[in-house]
Amino acid sequence: MLDLGLPVTEEQLRFFAMENSYPSDKAKALLEYEPRVPIKEGMSRTESWLRKEGHLVEA
């Protein structure tokens, strides 16, 4: 769970409840973009960093 502090606004809740995805096809085509790490590894690294910085706490 993210430590957002109190009070949590309706806008903040709406933001974290959104389901968005952003395909990289256009970046690949126009910029020859290739991700350096797979998505699972990137998400794991992000989670670790958030926990280390105190932004992600156990529910």
PyMOL Python script that loads the backbone (N, CA, C, O; Angstrom):
from pymol import cmd

cmd.read_pdbstr("""\
ATOM      1  N   MET A   1       0.843  -1.171   0.000  1.00  0.00           N
ATOM      2  CA  MET A   1       0.000   0.000   0.000  1.00  0.00           C
ATOM      3  C   MET A   1       0.890   1.236   0.000  1.00  0.00           C
ATOM      4  O   MET A   1       1.900   1.285   0.701  1.00  0.00           O
ATOM      5  N   LEU A   2       0.510   2.220  -0.783  1.00  0.00           N
ATOM      6  CA  LEU A   2       1.284   3.463  -0.817  1.00  0.00           C
ATOM      7  C   LEU A   2       0.987   4.297   0.413  1.00  0.00           C
ATOM      8  O   LEU A   2      -0.165   4.404   0.832  1.00  0.00           O
ATOM      9  N   ASP A   3       1.999   4.877   0.982  1.00  0.00           N
ATOM     10  CA  ASP A   3       1.845   5.751   2.131  1.00  0.00           C
ATOM     11  C   ASP A   3       1.583   7.156   1.610  1.00  0.00           C
ATOM     12  O   ASP A   3       2.520   7.917   1.370  1.00  0.00           O
ATOM     13  N   LEU A   4       0.309   7.500   1.435  1.00  0.00           N
ATOM     14  CA  LEU A   4      -0.056   8.797   0.879  1.00  0.00           C
ATOM     15  C   LEU A   4      -0.251   9.859   1.944  1.00  0.00           C
ATOM     16  O   LEU A   4      -0.426  11.034   1.622  1.00  0.00           O
ATOM     17  N   GLY A   5      -0.224   9.469   3.184  1.00  0.00           N
ATOM     18  CA  GLY A   5      -0.511  10.423   4.249  1.00  0.00           C
ATOM     19  C   GLY A   5      -2.014  10.585   4.389  1.00  0.00           C
ATOM     20  O   GLY A   5      -2.777  10.015   3.608  1.00  0.00           O
ATOM     21  N   LEU A   6      -2.435  11.338   5.354  1.00  0.00           N
ATOM     22  CA  LEU A   6      -3.865  11.552   5.559  1.00  0.00           C
ATOM     23  C   LEU A   6      -4.176  13.013   5.426  1.00  0.00           C
ATOM     24  O   LEU A   6      -3.312  13.823   5.760  1.00  0.00           O
ATOM     25  N   PRO A   7      -5.324  13.417   4.973  1.00  0.00           N
ATOM     26  CA  PRO A   7      -6.345  12.541   4.406  1.00  0.00           C
ATOM     27  C   PRO A   7      -6.032  12.215   2.939  1.00  0.00           C
ATOM     28  O   PRO A   7      -5.340  12.975   2.262  1.00  0.00           O
ATOM     29  N   VAL A   8      -6.540  11.097   2.467  1.00  0.00           N
ATOM     30  CA  VAL A   8      -6.418  10.721   1.060  1.00  0.00           C
ATOM     31  C   VAL A   8      -7.606  11.334   0.342  1.00  0.00           C
ATOM     32  O   VAL A   8      -8.754  11.148   0.746  1.00  0.00           O
ATOM     33  N   THR A   9      -7.323  12.061  -0.718  1.00  0.00           N
ATOM     34  CA  THR A   9      -8.408  12.729  -1.435  1.00  0.00           C
ATOM     35  C   THR A   9      -9.083  11.772  -2.411  1.00  0.00           C
ATOM     36  O   THR A   9      -8.515  10.748  -2.792  1.00  0.00           O
ATOM     37  N   GLU A  10     -10.282  12.114  -2.802  1.00  0.00           N
ATOM     38  CA  GLU A  10     -11.014  11.328  -3.801  1.00  0.00           C
ATOM     39  C   GLU A  10     -10.235  11.289  -5.111  1.00  0.00           C
ATOM     40  O   GLU A  10     -10.222  10.266  -5.795  1.00  0.00           O
ATOM     41  N   GLU A  11      -9.593  12.388  -5.459  1.00  0.00           N
ATOM     42  CA  GLU A  11      -8.787  12.457  -6.688  1.00  0.00           C
ATOM     43  C   GLU A  11      -7.618  11.463  -6.627  1.00  0.00           C
ATOM     44  O   GLU A  11      -7.329  10.792  -7.618  1.00  0.00           O
ATOM     45  N   GLN A  12      -6.952  11.365  -5.486  1.00  0.00           N
ATOM     46  CA  GLN A  12      -5.853  10.415  -5.331  1.00  0.00           C
ATOM     47  C   GLN A  12      -6.348   8.983  -5.462  1.00  0.00           C
ATOM     48  O   GLN A  12      -5.714   8.167  -6.131  1.00  0.00           O
ATOM     49  N   LEU A  13      -7.464   8.674  -4.835  1.00  0.00           N
ATOM     50  CA  LEU A  13      -8.028   7.329  -4.944  1.00  0.00           C
ATOM     51  C   LEU A  13      -8.387   7.002  -6.382  1.00  0.00           C
ATOM     52  O   LEU A  13      -8.128   5.893  -6.849  1.00  0.00           O
ATOM     53  N   ARG A  14      -8.977   7.948  -7.086  1.00  0.00           N
ATOM     54  CA  ARG A  14      -9.352   7.745  -8.489  1.00  0.00           C
ATOM     55  C   ARG A  14      -8.107   7.479  -9.340  1.00  0.00           C
ATOM     56  O   ARG A  14      -8.128   6.614 -10.216  1.00  0.00           O
ATOM     57  N   PHE A  15      -7.033   8.214  -9.086  1.00  0.00           N
ATOM     58  CA  PHE A  15      -5.791   8.038  -9.840  1.00  0.00           C
ATOM     59  C   PHE A  15      -5.244   6.625  -9.678  1.00  0.00           C
ATOM     60  O   PHE A  15      -4.883   5.983 -10.664  1.00  0.00           O
ATOM     61  N   PHE A  16      -5.180   6.138  -8.449  1.00  0.00           N
ATOM     62  CA  PHE A  16      -4.596   4.820  -8.194  1.00  0.00           C
ATOM     63  C   PHE A  16      -5.524   3.677  -8.591  1.00  0.00           C
ATOM     64  O   PHE A  16      -5.082   2.533  -8.698  1.00  0.00           O
ATOM     65  N   ALA A  17      -6.796   3.971  -8.809  1.00  0.00           N
ATOM     66  CA  ALA A  17      -7.742   2.942  -9.236  1.00  0.00           C
ATOM     67  C   ALA A  17      -7.790   2.799 -10.756  1.00  0.00           C
ATOM     68  O   ALA A  17      -8.381   1.846 -11.264  1.00  0.00           O
ATOM     69  N   MET A  18      -7.180   3.727 -11.488  1.00  0.00           N
ATOM     70  CA  MET A  18      -7.213   3.681 -12.949  1.00  0.00           C
ATOM     71  C   MET A  18      -6.421   2.489 -13.473  1.00  0.00           C
ATOM     72  O   MET A  18      -5.404   2.095 -12.903  1.00  0.00           O
ATOM     73  N   GLU A  19      -6.902   1.941 -14.546  1.00  0.00           N
ATOM     74  CA  GLU A  19      -6.184   0.871 -15.229  1.00  0.00           C
ATOM     75  C   GLU A  19      -5.731   1.417 -16.579  1.00  0.00           C
ATOM     76  O   GLU A  19      -6.537   1.569 -17.497  1.00  0.00           O
ATOM     77  N   ASN A  20      -4.465   1.703 -16.691  1.00  0.00           N
ATOM     78  CA  ASN A  20      -3.915   2.264 -17.922  1.00  0.00           C
ATOM     79  C   ASN A  20      -2.769   1.404 -18.413  1.00  0.00           C
ATOM     80  O   ASN A  20      -2.050   0.785 -17.628  1.00  0.00           O
ATOM     81  N   SER A  21      -2.616   1.378 -19.704  1.00  0.00           N
ATOM     82  CA  SER A  21      -1.434   0.752 -20.281  1.00  0.00           C
ATOM     83  C   SER A  21      -0.970   1.625 -21.432  1.00  0.00           C
ATOM     84  O   SER A  21      -1.775   2.268 -22.106  1.00  0.00           O
ATOM     85  N   TYR A  22       0.300   1.639 -21.643  1.00  0.00           N
ATOM     86  CA  TYR A  22       0.893   2.485 -22.670  1.00  0.00           C
ATOM     87  C   TYR A  22       1.823   1.646 -23.533  1.00  0.00           C
ATOM     88  O   TYR A  22       2.987   1.444 -23.186  1.00  0.00           O
ATOM     89  N   PRO A  23       1.309   1.159 -24.659  1.00  0.00           N
ATOM     90  CA  PRO A  23       2.159   0.327 -25.519  1.00  0.00           C
ATOM     91  C   PRO A  23       3.349   1.119 -26.048  1.00  0.00           C
ATOM     92  O   PRO A  23       3.263   2.327 -26.268  1.00  0.00           O
ATOM     93  N   SER A  24       4.452   0.421 -26.244  1.00  0.00           N
ATOM     94  CA  SER A  24       5.679   1.085 -26.697  1.00  0.00           C
ATOM     95  C   SER A  24       5.887   0.951 -28.207  1.00  0.00           C
ATOM     96  O   SER A  24       6.968   1.262 -28.706  1.00  0.00           O
ATOM     97  N   ASP A  25       4.877   0.498 -28.932  1.00  0.00           N
ATOM     98  CA  ASP A  25       5.016   0.294 -30.375  1.00  0.00           C
ATOM     99  C   ASP A  25       5.463   1.547 -31.122  1.00  0.00           C
ATOM    100  O   ASP A  25       6.346   1.485 -31.978  1.00  0.00           O
ATOM    101  N   LYS A  26       4.853   2.681 -30.795  1.00  0.00           N
ATOM    102  CA  LYS A  26       5.190   3.927 -31.495  1.00  0.00           C
ATOM    103  C   LYS A  26       6.633   4.332 -31.208  1.00  0.00           C
ATOM    104  O   LYS A  26       7.352   4.747 -32.117  1.00  0.00           O
ATOM    105  N   ALA A  27       7.060   4.216 -29.951  1.00  0.00           N
ATOM    106  CA  ALA A  27       8.446   4.544 -29.599  1.00  0.00           C
ATOM    107  C   ALA A  27       9.416   3.602 -30.310  1.00  0.00           C
ATOM    108  O   ALA A  27      10.483   4.024 -30.757  1.00  0.00           O
ATOM    109  N   LYS A  28       9.043   2.327 -30.412  1.00  0.00           N
ATOM    110  CA  LYS A  28       9.893   1.368 -31.116  1.00  0.00           C
ATOM    111  C   LYS A  28      10.022   1.742 -32.583  1.00  0.00           C
ATOM    112  O   LYS A  28      11.116   1.708 -33.147  1.00  0.00           O
ATOM    113  N   ALA A  29       8.891   2.103 -33.206  1.00  0.00           N
ATOM    114  CA  ALA A  29       8.882   2.418 -34.629  1.00  0.00           C
ATOM    115  C   ALA A  29       9.609   3.725 -34.935  1.00  0.00           C
ATOM    116  O   ALA A  29      10.410   3.784 -35.868  1.00  0.00           O
ATOM    117  N   LEU A  30       9.336   4.769 -34.159  1.00  0.00           N
ATOM    118  CA  LEU A  30       9.895   6.088 -34.460  1.00  0.00           C
ATOM    119  C   LEU A  30      11.297   6.307 -33.909  1.00  0.00           C
ATOM    120  O   LEU A  30      12.108   7.001 -34.521  1.00  0.00           O
ATOM    121  N   LEU A  31      11.578   5.720 -32.761  1.00  0.00           N
ATOM    122  CA  LEU A  31      12.833   6.011 -32.064  1.00  0.00           C
ATOM    123  C   LEU A  31      13.759   4.802 -31.945  1.00  0.00           C
ATOM    124  O   LEU A  31      14.840   4.894 -31.362  1.00  0.00           O
ATOM    125  N   GLU A  32      13.326   3.671 -32.501  1.00  0.00           N
ATOM    126  CA  GLU A  32      14.075   2.421 -32.372  1.00  0.00           C
ATOM    127  C   GLU A  32      14.302   2.064 -30.906  1.00  0.00           C
ATOM    128  O   GLU A  32      15.353   1.547 -30.527  1.00  0.00           O
ATOM    129  N   TYR A  33      13.291   2.353 -30.097  1.00  0.00           N
ATOM    130  CA  TYR A  33      13.354   2.095 -28.657  1.00  0.00           C
ATOM    131  C   TYR A  33      13.255   0.601 -28.377  1.00  0.00           C
ATOM    132  O   TYR A  33      12.427  -0.097 -28.963  1.00  0.00           O
ATOM    133  N   GLU A  34      14.081   0.132 -27.503  1.00  0.00           N
ATOM    134  CA  GLU A  34      14.005  -1.231 -26.980  1.00  0.00           C
ATOM    135  C   GLU A  34      14.207  -1.155 -25.472  1.00  0.00           C
ATOM    136  O   GLU A  34      15.194  -0.579 -25.016  1.00  0.00           O
ATOM    137  N   PRO A  35      13.294  -1.724 -24.691  1.00  0.00           N
ATOM    138  CA  PRO A  35      13.465  -1.688 -23.242  1.00  0.00           C
ATOM    139  C   PRO A  35      14.734  -2.421 -22.811  1.00  0.00           C
ATOM    140  O   PRO A  35      15.116  -3.425 -23.412  1.00  0.00           O
ATOM    141  N   ARG A  36      15.380  -1.911 -21.773  1.00  0.00           N
ATOM    142  CA  ARG A  36      16.617  -2.515 -21.269  1.00  0.00           C
ATOM    143  C   ARG A  36      16.348  -3.698 -20.351  1.00  0.00           C
ATOM    144  O   ARG A  36      17.160  -4.619 -20.263  1.00  0.00           O
ATOM    145  N   VAL A  37      15.211  -3.673 -19.670  1.00  0.00           N
ATOM    146  CA  VAL A  37      14.855  -4.768 -18.760  1.00  0.00           C
ATOM    147  C   VAL A  37      13.410  -5.189 -19.037  1.00  0.00           C
ATOM    148  O   VAL A  37      12.598  -4.365 -19.458  1.00  0.00           O
ATOM    149  N   PRO A  38      13.087  -6.446 -18.806  1.00  0.00           N
ATOM    150  CA  PRO A  38      11.699  -6.907 -18.959  1.00  0.00           C
ATOM    151  C   PRO A  38      10.791  -6.217 -17.938  1.00  0.00           C
ATOM    152  O   PRO A  38      11.254  -5.763 -16.891  1.00  0.00           O
ATOM    153  N   ILE A  39       9.508  -6.143 -18.250  1.00  0.00           N
ATOM    154  CA  ILE A  39       8.559  -5.431 -17.392  1.00  0.00           C
ATOM    155  C   ILE A  39       8.530  -5.994 -15.970  1.00  0.00           C
ATOM    156  O   ILE A  39       8.480  -5.224 -15.011  1.00  0.00           O
ATOM    157  N   LYS A  40       8.560  -7.317 -15.813  1.00  0.00           N
ATOM    158  CA  LYS A  40       8.523  -7.903 -14.456  1.00  0.00           C
ATOM    159  C   LYS A  40       9.726  -7.471 -13.635  1.00  0.00           C
ATOM    160  O   LYS A  40       9.593  -7.152 -12.454  1.00  0.00           O
ATOM    161  N   GLU A  41      10.898  -7.460 -14.256  1.00  0.00           N
ATOM    162  CA  GLU A  41      12.101  -7.035 -13.538  1.00  0.00           C
ATOM    163  C   GLU A  41      12.028  -5.551 -13.203  1.00  0.00           C
ATOM    164  O   GLU A  41      12.395  -5.144 -12.100  1.00  0.00           O
ATOM    165  N   GLY A  42      11.562  -4.748 -14.137  1.00  0.00           N
ATOM    166  CA  GLY A  42      11.437  -3.308 -13.899  1.00  0.00           C
ATOM    167  C   GLY A  42      10.470  -2.996 -12.773  1.00  0.00           C
ATOM    168  O   GLY A  42      10.730  -2.122 -11.946  1.00  0.00           O
ATOM    169  N   MET A  43       9.341  -3.718 -12.740  1.00  0.00           N
ATOM    170  CA  MET A  43       8.371  -3.503 -11.667  1.00  0.00           C
ATOM    171  C   MET A  43       8.943  -3.947 -10.323  1.00  0.00           C
ATOM    172  O   MET A  43       8.707  -3.307  -9.299  1.00  0.00           O
ATOM    173  N   SER A  44       9.692  -5.038 -10.334  1.00  0.00           N
ATOM    174  CA  SER A  44      10.322  -5.519  -9.099  1.00  0.00           C
ATOM    175  C   SER A  44      11.346  -4.503  -8.588  1.00  0.00           C
ATOM    176  O   SER A  44      11.409  -4.228  -7.389  1.00  0.00           O
ATOM    177  N   ARG A  45      12.139  -3.953  -9.492  1.00  0.00           N
ATOM    178  CA  ARG A  45      13.117  -2.922  -9.096  1.00  0.00           C
ATOM    179  C   ARG A  45      12.412  -1.697  -8.531  1.00  0.00           C
ATOM    180  O   ARG A  45      12.852  -1.120  -7.536  1.00  0.00           O
ATOM    181  N   THR A  46      11.308  -1.303  -9.177  1.00  0.00           N
ATOM    182  CA  THR A  46      10.554  -0.134  -8.713  1.00  0.00           C
ATOM    183  C   THR A  46       9.993  -0.379  -7.321  1.00  0.00           C
ATOM    184  O   THR A  46      10.088   0.485  -6.449  1.00  0.00           O
ATOM    185  N   GLU A  47       9.403  -1.564  -7.110  1.00  0.00           N
ATOM    186  CA  GLU A  47       8.869  -1.899  -5.792  1.00  0.00           C
ATOM    187  C   GLU A  47       9.968  -1.851  -4.730  1.00  0.00           C
ATOM    188  O   GLU A  47       9.770  -1.296  -3.649  1.00  0.00           O
ATOM    189  N   SER A  48      11.108  -2.428  -5.039  1.00  0.00           N
ATOM    190  CA  SER A  48      12.224  -2.417  -4.081  1.00  0.00           C
ATOM    191  C   SER A  48      12.647  -0.997  -3.735  1.00  0.00           C
ATOM    192  O   SER A  48      12.880  -0.684  -2.567  1.00  0.00           O
ATOM    193  N   TRP A  49      12.746  -0.145  -4.734  1.00  0.00           N
ATOM    194  CA  TRP A  49      13.145   1.243  -4.503  1.00  0.00           C
ATOM    195  C   TRP A  49      12.105   1.977  -3.658  1.00  0.00           C
ATOM    196  O   TRP A  49      12.452   2.703  -2.727  1.00  0.00           O
ATOM    197  N   LEU A  50      10.801   1.778  -3.997  1.00  0.00           N
ATOM    198  CA  LEU A  50       9.743   2.432  -3.227  1.00  0.00           C
ATOM    199  C   LEU A  50       9.780   2.005  -1.770  1.00  0.00           C
ATOM    200  O   LEU A  50       9.599   2.833  -0.877  1.00  0.00           O
ATOM    201  N   ARG A  51      10.012   0.719  -1.519  1.00  0.00           N
ATOM    202  CA  ARG A  51      10.098   0.234  -0.141  1.00  0.00           C
ATOM    203  C   ARG A  51      11.304   0.834   0.581  1.00  0.00           C
ATOM    204  O   ARG A  51      11.195   1.272   1.726  1.00  0.00           O
ATOM    205  N   LYS A  52      12.461   0.851  -0.102  1.00  0.00           N
ATOM    206  CA  LYS A  52      13.680   1.398   0.494  1.00  0.00           C
ATOM    207  C   LYS A  52      13.518   2.859   0.871  1.00  0.00           C
ATOM    208  O   LYS A  52      14.025   3.301   1.901  1.00  0.00           O
ATOM    209  N   GLU A  53      12.806   3.613   0.028  1.00  0.00           N
ATOM    210  CA  GLU A  53      12.595   5.045   0.269  1.00  0.00           C
ATOM    211  C   GLU A  53      11.444   5.332   1.236  1.00  0.00           C
ATOM    212  O   GLU A  53      11.207   6.485   1.595  1.00  0.00           O
ATOM    213  N   GLY A  54      10.724   4.275   1.661  1.00  0.00           N
ATOM    214  CA  GLY A  54       9.633   4.460   2.608  1.00  0.00           C
ATOM    215  C   GLY A  54       8.315   4.892   1.982  1.00  0.00           C
ATOM    216  O   GLY A  54       7.411   5.336   2.691  1.00  0.00           O
ATOM    217  N   HIS A  55       8.192   4.766   0.661  1.00  0.00           N
ATOM    218  CA  HIS A  55       6.971   5.176  -0.026  1.00  0.00           C
ATOM    219  C   HIS A  55       5.964   4.038  -0.172  1.00  0.00           C
ATOM    220  O   HIS A  55       4.813   4.268  -0.542  1.00  0.00           O
ATOM    221  N   LEU A  56       6.393   2.821   0.115  1.00  0.00           N
ATOM    222  CA  LEU A  56       5.526   1.658  -0.020  1.00  0.00           C
ATOM    223  C   LEU A  56       5.606   0.886   1.282  1.00  0.00           C
ATOM    224  O   LEU A  56       6.679   0.450   1.700  1.00  0.00           O
ATOM    225  N   VAL A  57       4.467   0.726   1.910  1.00  0.00           N
ATOM    226  CA  VAL A  57       4.435   0.041   3.208  1.00  0.00           C
ATOM    227  C   VAL A  57       3.543  -1.180   3.116  1.00  0.00           C
ATOM    228  O   VAL A  57       2.691  -1.266   2.233  1.00  0.00           O
ATOM    229  N   GLU A  58       3.732  -2.117   4.015  1.00  0.00           N
ATOM    230  CA  GLU A  58       2.900  -3.318   4.071  1.00  0.00           C
ATOM    231  C   GLU A  58       1.465  -2.934   4.410  1.00  0.00           C
ATOM    232  O   GLU A  58       1.228  -2.027   5.208  1.00  0.00           O
ATOM    233  N   ALA A  59       0.513  -3.629   3.801  1.00  0.00           N
ATOM    234  CA  ALA A  59      -0.905  -3.346   4.064  1.00  0.00           C
ATOM    235  C   ALA A  59      -1.320  -3.910   5.394  1.00  0.00           C
ATOM    236  O   ALA A  59      -2.478  -3.772   5.788  1.00  0.00           O
TER     237      ALA A  59
END
""", "prot")
cmd.dss("prot")
cmd.show_as("cartoon", "prot")
cmd.util.cbc("prot")
cmd.orient("prot")
